[in-house]
């Protein structure tokens, strides 16, 4: 089942830059979506928020488990 969305010609032309002549807009948008999801995952995985240095984490583990 398909649906129609309204976008400007400028936006359509920008989207077209990401595909080839053989690709439909649906394929191009789906590839852009997949790329955005991968980037989102990379941002989460490589975020330094709430991280510790390895040596600090080892010290906390040694104290916690009295190793």
PDB file of N, CA, C and O in Angstrom, chain B, residues numbered from 101:
ATOM      1  N   UNK B 101       0.841  -1.171   0.000  1.00  0.00           N
ATOM      2  CA  UNK B 101       0.000   0.000   0.000  1.00  0.00           C
ATOM      3  C   UNK B 101       0.891   1.240   0.000  1.00  0.00           C
ATOM      4  O   UNK B 101       1.836   1.324   0.784  1.00  0.00           O
ATOM      5  N   UNK B 102       0.606   2.168  -0.844  1.00  0.00           N
ATOM      6  CA  UNK B 102       1.385   3.402  -0.954  1.00  0.00           C
ATOM      7  C   UNK B 102       0.599   4.583  -0.441  1.00  0.00           C
ATOM      8  O   UNK B 102      -0.627   4.539  -0.342  1.00  0.00           O
ATOM      9  N   UNK B 103       1.317   5.638  -0.115  1.00  0.00           N
ATOM     10  CA  UNK B 103       0.697   6.884   0.289  1.00  0.00           C
ATOM     11  C   UNK B 103       1.408   8.017  -0.435  1.00  0.00           C
ATOM     12  O   UNK B 103       2.514   7.836  -0.943  1.00  0.00           O
ATOM     13  N   UNK B 104       0.793   9.150  -0.481  1.00  0.00           N
ATOM     14  CA  UNK B 104       1.376  10.314  -1.134  1.00  0.00           C
ATOM     15  C   UNK B 104       1.750  11.330  -0.068  1.00  0.00           C
ATOM     16  O   UNK B 104       0.977  11.603   0.850  1.00  0.00           O
ATOM     17  N   UNK B 105       2.955  11.889  -0.206  1.00  0.00           N
ATOM     18  CA  UNK B 105       3.369  12.960   0.692  1.00  0.00           C
ATOM     19  C   UNK B 105       3.700  14.180  -0.157  1.00  0.00           C
ATOM     20  O   UNK B 105       4.135  14.055  -1.302  1.00  0.00           O
ATOM     21  N   UNK B 106       3.492  15.338   0.406  1.00  0.00           N
ATOM     22  CA  UNK B 106       3.744  16.572  -0.315  1.00  0.00           C
ATOM     23  C   UNK B 106       5.080  17.149   0.137  1.00  0.00           C
ATOM     24  O   UNK B 106       5.281  17.418   1.321  1.00  0.00           O
ATOM     25  N   UNK B 107       5.989  17.338  -0.816  1.00  0.00           N
ATOM     26  CA  UNK B 107       7.273  17.971  -0.527  1.00  0.00           C
ATOM     27  C   UNK B 107       7.538  19.008  -1.613  1.00  0.00           C
ATOM     28  O   UNK B 107       6.978  18.932  -2.707  1.00  0.00           O
ATOM     29  N   UNK B 108       8.379  19.958  -1.306  1.00  0.00           N
ATOM     30  CA  UNK B 108       8.692  20.991  -2.298  1.00  0.00           C
ATOM     31  C   UNK B 108       9.598  20.403  -3.379  1.00  0.00           C
ATOM     32  O   UNK B 108      10.230  19.365  -3.185  1.00  0.00           O
ATOM     33  N   UNK B 109       9.645  21.080  -4.504  1.00  0.00           N
ATOM     34  CA  UNK B 109      10.532  20.641  -5.588  1.00  0.00           C
ATOM     35  C   UNK B 109      11.988  20.709  -5.133  1.00  0.00           C
ATOM     36  O   UNK B 109      12.812  19.880  -5.519  1.00  0.00           O
ATOM     37  N   UNK B 110      12.286  21.701  -4.314  1.00  0.00           N
ATOM     38  CA  UNK B 110      13.652  21.837  -3.793  1.00  0.00           C
ATOM     39  C   UNK B 110      14.031  20.610  -2.958  1.00  0.00           C
ATOM     40  O   UNK B 110      15.120  20.058  -3.113  1.00  0.00           O
ATOM     41  N   UNK B 111      13.134  20.195  -2.082  1.00  0.00           N
ATOM     42  CA  UNK B 111      13.382  19.008  -1.258  1.00  0.00           C
ATOM     43  C   UNK B 111      13.493  17.765  -2.129  1.00  0.00           C
ATOM     44  O   UNK B 111      14.374  16.931  -1.918  1.00  0.00           O
ATOM     45  N   UNK B 112      12.610  17.641  -3.098  1.00  0.00           N
ATOM     46  CA  UNK B 112      12.650  16.497  -4.013  1.00  0.00           C
ATOM     47  C   UNK B 112      14.004  16.428  -4.715  1.00  0.00           C
ATOM     48  O   UNK B 112      14.590  15.353  -4.838  1.00  0.00           O
ATOM     49  N   UNK B 113      14.498  17.577  -5.174  1.00  0.00           N
ATOM     50  CA  UNK B 113      15.782  17.601  -5.870  1.00  0.00           C
ATOM     51  C   UNK B 113      16.939  17.229  -4.945  1.00  0.00           C
ATOM     52  O   UNK B 113      17.892  16.573  -5.365  1.00  0.00           O
ATOM     53  N   UNK B 114      16.849  17.650  -3.686  1.00  0.00           N
ATOM     54  CA  UNK B 114      17.890  17.297  -2.717  1.00  0.00           C
ATOM     55  C   UNK B 114      17.879  15.795  -2.436  1.00  0.00           C
ATOM     56  O   UNK B 114      18.933  15.167  -2.341  1.00  0.00           O
ATOM     57  N   UNK B 115      16.687  15.228  -2.306  1.00  0.00           N
ATOM     58  CA  UNK B 115      16.575  13.774  -2.082  1.00  0.00           C
ATOM     59  C   UNK B 115      17.133  13.017  -3.273  1.00  0.00           C
ATOM     60  O   UNK B 115      17.799  11.994  -3.115  1.00  0.00           O
ATOM     61  N   UNK B 116      16.858  13.525  -4.462  1.00  0.00           N
ATOM     62  CA  UNK B 116      17.300  12.872  -5.696  1.00  0.00           C
ATOM     63  C   UNK B 116      18.832  12.737  -5.747  1.00  0.00           C
ATOM     64  O   UNK B 116      19.355  11.801  -6.353  1.00  0.00           O
ATOM     65  N   UNK B 117      19.535  13.667  -5.115  1.00  0.00           N
ATOM     66  CA  UNK B 117      21.006  13.643  -5.107  1.00  0.00           C
ATOM     67  C   UNK B 117      21.558  12.399  -4.414  1.00  0.00           C
ATOM     68  O   UNK B 117      22.702  12.019  -4.662  1.00  0.00           O
ATOM     69  N   UNK B 118      20.775  11.763  -3.559  1.00  0.00           N
ATOM     70  CA  UNK B 118      21.235  10.602  -2.812  1.00  0.00           C
ATOM     71  C   UNK B 118      20.989   9.283  -3.530  1.00  0.00           C
ATOM     72  O   UNK B 118      21.370   8.228  -3.024  1.00  0.00           O
ATOM     73  N   UNK B 119      20.365   9.322  -4.687  1.00  0.00           N
ATOM     74  CA  UNK B 119      20.047   8.083  -5.388  1.00  0.00           C
ATOM     75  C   UNK B 119      20.581   8.084  -6.809  1.00  0.00           C
ATOM     76  O   UNK B 119      21.259   9.013  -7.248  1.00  0.00           O
ATOM     77  N   UNK B 120      20.257   7.020  -7.502  1.00  0.00           N
ATOM     78  CA  UNK B 120      20.619   6.915  -8.912  1.00  0.00           C
ATOM     79  C   UNK B 120      19.338   6.956  -9.736  1.00  0.00           C
ATOM     80  O   UNK B 120      18.237   6.890  -9.190  1.00  0.00           O
ATOM     81  N   UNK B 121      19.488   7.063 -11.042  1.00  0.00           N
ATOM     82  CA  UNK B 121      18.311   7.123 -11.912  1.00  0.00           C
ATOM     83  C   UNK B 121      17.463   5.870 -11.799  1.00  0.00           C
ATOM     84  O   UNK B 121      16.250   5.917 -12.006  1.00  0.00           O
ATOM     85  N   UNK B 122      18.087   4.760 -11.475  1.00  0.00           N
ATOM     86  CA  UNK B 122      17.363   3.489 -11.406  1.00  0.00           C
ATOM     87  C   UNK B 122      16.547   3.352 -10.121  1.00  0.00           C
ATOM     88  O   UNK B 122      15.703   2.462 -10.019  1.00  0.00           O
ATOM     89  N   UNK B 123      16.790   4.224  -9.140  1.00  0.00           N
ATOM     90  CA  UNK B 123      16.107   4.101  -7.857  1.00  0.00           C
ATOM     91  C   UNK B 123      14.846   4.951  -7.795  1.00  0.00           C
ATOM     92  O   UNK B 123      14.795   6.055  -8.338  1.00  0.00           O
ATOM     93  N   UNK B 124      13.841   4.423  -7.131  1.00  0.00           N
ATOM     94  CA  UNK B 124      12.620   5.183  -6.890  1.00  0.00           C
ATOM     95  C   UNK B 124      12.847   6.076  -5.668  1.00  0.00           C
ATOM     96  O   UNK B 124      13.794   5.880  -4.907  1.00  0.00           O
ATOM     97  N   UNK B 125      11.957   7.061  -5.496  1.00  0.00           N
ATOM     98  CA  UNK B 125      12.054   7.908  -4.307  1.00  0.00           C
ATOM     99  C   UNK B 125      11.875   7.067  -3.048  1.00  0.00           C
ATOM    100  O   UNK B 125      12.507   7.336  -2.026  1.00  0.00           O
ATOM    101  N   UNK B 126      11.031   6.065  -3.114  1.00  0.00           N
ATOM    102  CA  UNK B 126      10.825   5.179  -1.972  1.00  0.00           C
ATOM    103  C   UNK B 126      12.131   4.500  -1.572  1.00  0.00           C
ATOM    104  O   UNK B 126      12.448   4.424  -0.385  1.00  0.00           O
ATOM    105  N   UNK B 127      12.880   4.014  -2.535  1.00  0.00           N
ATOM    106  CA  UNK B 127      14.166   3.358  -2.244  1.00  0.00           C
ATOM    107  C   UNK B 127      15.173   4.342  -1.679  1.00  0.00           C
ATOM    108  O   UNK B 127      15.909   4.020  -0.746  1.00  0.00           O
ATOM    109  N   UNK B 128      15.207   5.546  -2.243  1.00  0.00           N
ATOM    110  CA  UNK B 128      16.153   6.561  -1.775  1.00  0.00           C
ATOM    111  C   UNK B 128      15.843   6.950  -0.327  1.00  0.00           C
ATOM    112  O   UNK B 128      16.742   7.021   0.511  1.00  0.00           O
ATOM    113  N   UNK B 129      14.562   7.202  -0.042  1.00  0.00           N
ATOM    114  CA  UNK B 129      14.170   7.601   1.312  1.00  0.00           C
ATOM    115  C   UNK B 129      14.428   6.469   2.294  1.00  0.00           C
ATOM    116  O   UNK B 129      14.860   6.715   3.420  1.00  0.00           O
ATOM    117  N   UNK B 130      14.169   5.231   1.882  1.00  0.00           N
ATOM    118  CA  UNK B 130      14.439   4.093   2.760  1.00  0.00           C
ATOM    119  C   UNK B 130      15.932   3.981   3.058  1.00  0.00           C
ATOM    120  O   UNK B 130      16.312   3.703   4.195  1.00  0.00           O
ATOM    121  N   UNK B 131      16.783   4.192   2.056  1.00  0.00           N
ATOM    122  CA  UNK B 131      18.237   4.159   2.287  1.00  0.00           C
ATOM    123  C   UNK B 131      18.674   5.284   3.215  1.00  0.00           C
ATOM    124  O   UNK B 131      19.539   5.084   4.067  1.00  0.00           O
ATOM    125  N   UNK B 132      18.080   6.469   3.057  1.00  0.00           N
ATOM    126  CA  UNK B 132      18.403   7.580   3.952  1.00  0.00           C
ATOM    127  C   UNK B 132      17.983   7.259   5.382  1.00  0.00           C
ATOM    128  O   UNK B 132      18.703   7.573   6.330  1.00  0.00           O
ATOM    129  N   UNK B 133      16.820   6.634   5.535  1.00  0.00           N
ATOM    130  CA  UNK B 133      16.343   6.225   6.853  1.00  0.00           C
ATOM    131  C   UNK B 133      17.303   5.227   7.494  1.00  0.00           C
ATOM    132  O   UNK B 133      17.663   5.365   8.663  1.00  0.00           O
ATOM    133  N   UNK B 134      17.717   4.217   6.721  1.00  0.00           N
ATOM    134  CA  UNK B 134      18.645   3.207   7.253  1.00  0.00           C
ATOM    135  C   UNK B 134      19.957   3.854   7.673  1.00  0.00           C
ATOM    136  O   UNK B 134      20.516   3.525   8.720  1.00  0.00           O
ATOM    137  N   UNK B 135      20.437   4.767   6.857  1.00  0.00           N
ATOM    138  CA  UNK B 135      21.684   5.462   7.172  1.00  0.00           C
ATOM    139  C   UNK B 135      21.543   6.287   8.452  1.00  0.00           C
ATOM    140  O   UNK B 135      22.451   6.315   9.282  1.00  0.00           O
ATOM    141  N   UNK B 136      20.405   6.954   8.606  1.00  0.00           N
ATOM    142  CA  UNK B 136      20.170   7.752   9.808  1.00  0.00           C
ATOM    143  C   UNK B 136      20.100   6.864  11.047  1.00  0.00           C
ATOM    144  O   UNK B 136      20.620   7.238  12.098  1.00  0.00           O
ATOM    145  N   UNK B 137      19.464   5.691  10.943  1.00  0.00           N
ATOM    146  CA  UNK B 137      19.379   4.767  12.072  1.00  0.00           C
ATOM    147  C   UNK B 137      20.779   4.258  12.451  1.00  0.00           C
ATOM    148  O   UNK B 137      21.103   4.162  13.634  1.00  0.00           O
ATOM    149  N   UNK B 138      21.597   3.934  11.456  1.00  0.00           N
ATOM    150  CA  UNK B 138      22.968   3.482  11.737  1.00  0.00           C
ATOM    151  C   UNK B 138      23.758   4.578  12.431  1.00  0.00           C
ATOM    152  O   UNK B 138      24.506   4.309  13.371  1.00  0.00           O
ATOM    153  N   UNK B 139      23.597   5.808  11.974  1.00  0.00           N
ATOM    154  CA  UNK B 139      24.304   6.938  12.579  1.00  0.00           C
ATOM    155  C   UNK B 139      23.849   7.140  14.021  1.00  0.00           C
ATOM    156  O   UNK B 139      24.657   7.420  14.907  1.00  0.00           O
ATOM    157  N   UNK B 140      22.558   6.996  14.237  1.00  0.00           N
ATOM    158  CA  UNK B 140      22.005   7.131  15.580  1.00  0.00           C
ATOM    159  C   UNK B 140      22.601   6.079  16.510  1.00  0.00           C
ATOM    160  O   UNK B 140      22.954   6.388  17.648  1.00  0.00           O
ATOM    161  N   UNK B 141      22.715   4.854  16.040  1.00  0.00           N
ATOM    162  CA  UNK B 141      23.307   3.787  16.836  1.00  0.00           C
ATOM    163  C   UNK B 141      24.778   4.073  17.114  1.00  0.00           C
ATOM    164  O   UNK B 141      25.248   3.874  18.234  1.00  0.00           O
ATOM    165  N   UNK B 142      25.508   4.541  16.097  1.00  0.00           N
ATOM    166  CA  UNK B 142      26.918   4.887  16.296  1.00  0.00           C
ATOM    167  C   UNK B 142      27.060   5.981  17.345  1.00  0.00           C
ATOM    168  O   UNK B 142      27.943   5.917  18.199  1.00  0.00           O
ATOM    169  N   UNK B 143      26.194   6.980  17.280  1.00  0.00           N
ATOM    170  CA  UNK B 143      26.256   8.068  18.257  1.00  0.00           C
ATOM    171  C   UNK B 143      26.057   7.547  19.674  1.00  0.00           C
ATOM    172  O   UNK B 143      26.716   8.007  20.606  1.00  0.00           O
ATOM    173  N   UNK B 144      25.150   6.591  19.836  1.00  0.00           N
ATOM    174  CA  UNK B 144      24.900   6.012  21.155  1.00  0.00           C
ATOM    175  C   UNK B 144      26.097   5.187  21.608  1.00  0.00           C
ATOM    176  O   UNK B 144      26.553   5.315  22.744  1.00  0.00           O
ATOM    177  N   UNK B 145      26.608   4.335  20.707  1.00  0.00           N
ATOM    178  CA  UNK B 145      27.703   3.438  21.070  1.00  0.00           C
ATOM    179  C   UNK B 145      29.004   4.178  21.355  1.00  0.00           C
ATOM    180  O   UNK B 145      29.783   3.754  22.209  1.00  0.00           O
ATOM    181  N   UNK B 146      29.246   5.273  20.652  1.00  0.00           N
ATOM    182  CA  UNK B 146      30.510   5.985  20.812  1.00  0.00           C
ATOM    183  C   UNK B 146      30.405   7.218  21.696  1.00  0.00           C
ATOM    184  O   UNK B 146      31.348   8.002  21.793  1.00  0.00           O
ATOM    185  N   UNK B 147      29.262   7.385  22.335  1.00  0.00           N
ATOM    186  CA  UNK B 147      29.078   8.514  23.229  1.00  0.00           C
ATOM    187  C   UNK B 147      29.985   8.351  24.447  1.00  0.00           C
ATOM    188  O   UNK B 147      30.134   7.251  24.979  1.00  0.00           O
ATOM    189  N   UNK B 148      30.575   9.432  24.871  1.00  0.00           N
ATOM    190  CA  UNK B 148      31.437   9.393  26.054  1.00  0.00           C
ATOM    191  C   UNK B 148      30.672   9.763  27.315  1.00  0.00           C
ATOM    192  O   UNK B 148      31.243   9.832  28.403  1.00  0.00           O
ATOM    193  N   UNK B 149      29.381   9.999  27.160  1.00  0.00           N
ATOM    194  CA  UNK B 149      28.541  10.334  28.309  1.00  0.00           C
ATOM    195  C   UNK B 149      28.431   9.125  29.233  1.00  0.00           C
ATOM    196  O   UNK B 149      28.211   8.003  28.778  1.00  0.00           O
ATOM    197  N   UNK B 150      28.583   9.358  30.503  1.00  0.00           N
ATOM    198  CA  UNK B 150      28.503   8.300  31.522  1.00  0.00           C
ATOM    199  C   UNK B 150      29.554   7.206  31.334  1.00  0.00           C
ATOM    200  O   UNK B 150      29.282   6.034  31.594  1.00  0.00           O
ATOM    201  N   UNK B 151      30.739   7.582  30.889  1.00  0.00           N
ATOM    202  CA  UNK B 151      31.811   6.599  30.722  1.00  0.00           C
ATOM    203  C   UNK B 151      32.915   6.872  31.736  1.00  0.00           C
ATOM    204  O   UNK B 151      32.985   7.949  32.328  1.00  0.00           O
ATOM    205  N   UNK B 152      33.773   5.877  31.923  1.00  0.00           N
ATOM    206  CA  UNK B 152      34.895   5.985  32.847  1.00  0.00           C
ATOM    207  C   UNK B 152      36.159   5.526  32.161  1.00  0.00           C
ATOM    208  O   UNK B 152      36.122   4.779  31.184  1.00  0.00           O
ATOM    209  N   UNK B 153      37.263   5.978  32.682  1.00  0.00           N
ATOM    210  CA  UNK B 153      38.543   5.446  32.240  1.00  0.00           C
ATOM    211  C   UNK B 153      38.620   3.998  32.699  1.00  0.00           C
ATOM    212  O   UNK B 153      38.066   3.651  33.742  1.00  0.00           O
ATOM    213  N   UNK B 154      39.290   3.161  31.944  1.00  0.00           N
ATOM    214  CA  UNK B 154      39.402   1.739  32.280  1.00  0.00           C
ATOM    215  C   UNK B 154      40.038   1.568  33.653  1.00  0.00           C
ATOM    216  O   UNK B 154      39.581   0.756  34.457  1.00  0.00           O
ATOM    217  N   UNK B 155      41.095   2.335  33.921  1.00  0.00           N
ATOM    218  CA  UNK B 155      41.785   2.182  35.211  1.00  0.00           C
ATOM    219  C   UNK B 155      40.857   2.529  36.375  1.00  0.00           C
ATOM    220  O   UNK B 155      40.904   1.881  37.421  1.00  0.00           O
ATOM    221  N   UNK B 156      40.006   3.559  36.196  1.00  0.00           N
ATOM    222  CA  UNK B 156      39.071   3.922  37.253  1.00  0.00           C
ATOM    223  C   UNK B 156      38.016   2.830  37.456  1.00  0.00           C
ATOM    224  O   UNK B 156      37.649   2.514  38.588  1.00  0.00           O
ATOM    225  N   UNK B 157      37.537   2.262  36.354  1.00  0.00           N
ATOM    226  CA  UNK B 157      36.545   1.187  36.444  1.00  0.00           C
ATOM    227  C   UNK B 157      37.140  -0.036  37.123  1.00  0.00           C
ATOM    228  O   UNK B 157      36.460  -0.694  37.910  1.00  0.00           O
ATOM    229  N   UNK B 158      38.399  -0.354  36.833  1.00  0.00           N
ATOM    230  CA  UNK B 158      39.068  -1.493  37.471  1.00  0.00           C
ATOM    231  C   UNK B 158      39.221  -1.252  38.972  1.00  0.00           C
ATOM    232  O   UNK B 158      39.002  -2.167  39.766  1.00  0.00           O
ATOM    233  N   UNK B 159      39.589  -0.055  39.366  1.00  0.00           N
ATOM    234  CA  UNK B 159      39.729   0.271  40.786  1.00  0.00           C
ATOM    235  C   UNK B 159      38.397   0.112  41.514  1.00  0.00           C
ATOM    236  O   UNK B 159      38.349  -0.455  42.606  1.00  0.00           O
ATOM    237  N   UNK B 160      37.323   0.609  40.918  1.00  0.00           N
ATOM    238  CA  UNK B 160      36.007   0.468  41.542  1.00  0.00           C
ATOM    239  C   UNK B 160      35.625  -1.005  41.654  1.00  0.00           C
ATOM    240  O   UNK B 160      35.066  -1.428  42.666  1.00  0.00           O
ATOM    241  N   UNK B 161      35.924  -1.783  40.624  1.00  0.00           N
ATOM    242  CA  UNK B 161      35.599  -3.222  40.646  1.00  0.00           C
ATOM    243  C   UNK B 161      36.393  -3.922  41.735  1.00  0.00           C
ATOM    244  O   UNK B 161      35.851  -4.765  42.450  1.00  0.00           O
ATOM    245  N   UNK B 162      37.678  -3.584  41.871  1.00  0.00           N
ATOM    246  CA  UNK B 162      38.504  -4.204  42.908  1.00  0.00           C
ATOM    247  C   UNK B 162      37.980  -3.884  44.300  1.00  0.00           C
ATOM    248  O   UNK B 162      37.963  -4.750  45.174  1.00  0.00           O
ATOM    249  N   UNK B 163      37.558  -2.653  44.507  1.00  0.00           N
ATOM    250  CA  UNK B 163      37.007  -2.276  45.803  1.00  0.00           C
ATOM    251  C   UNK B 163      35.686  -2.984  46.073  1.00  0.00           C
ATOM    252  O   UNK B 163      35.421  -3.443  47.185  1.00  0.00           O
ATOM    253  N   UNK B 164      34.861  -3.062  45.026  1.00  0.00           N
ATOM    254  CA  UNK B 164      33.548  -3.660  45.185  1.00  0.00           C
ATOM    255  C   UNK B 164      33.639  -5.158  45.488  1.00  0.00           C
ATOM    256  O   UNK B 164      32.924  -5.678  46.345  1.00  0.00           O
ATOM    257  N   UNK B 165      34.533  -5.839  44.767  1.00  0.00           N
ATOM    258  CA  UNK B 165      34.625  -7.293  44.919  1.00  0.00           C
ATOM    259  C   UNK B 165      35.860  -7.700  45.733  1.00  0.00           C
ATOM    260  O   UNK B 165      36.169  -8.886  45.847  1.00  0.00           O
ATOM    261  N   UNK B 166      36.544  -6.736  46.282  1.00  0.00           N
ATOM    262  CA  UNK B 166      37.731  -6.973  47.126  1.00  0.00           C
ATOM    263  C   UNK B 166      38.712  -7.960  46.498  1.00  0.00           C
ATOM    264  O   UNK B 166      39.112  -8.957  47.098  1.00  0.00           O
ATOM    265  N   UNK B 167      39.073  -7.635  45.270  1.00  0.00           N
ATOM    266  CA  UNK B 167      40.009  -8.504  44.522  1.00  0.00           C
ATOM    267  C   UNK B 167      41.418  -8.062  44.778  1.00  0.00           C
ATOM    268  O   UNK B 167      42.358  -8.656  44.248  1.00  0.00           O
TER     269      UNK B 167
END
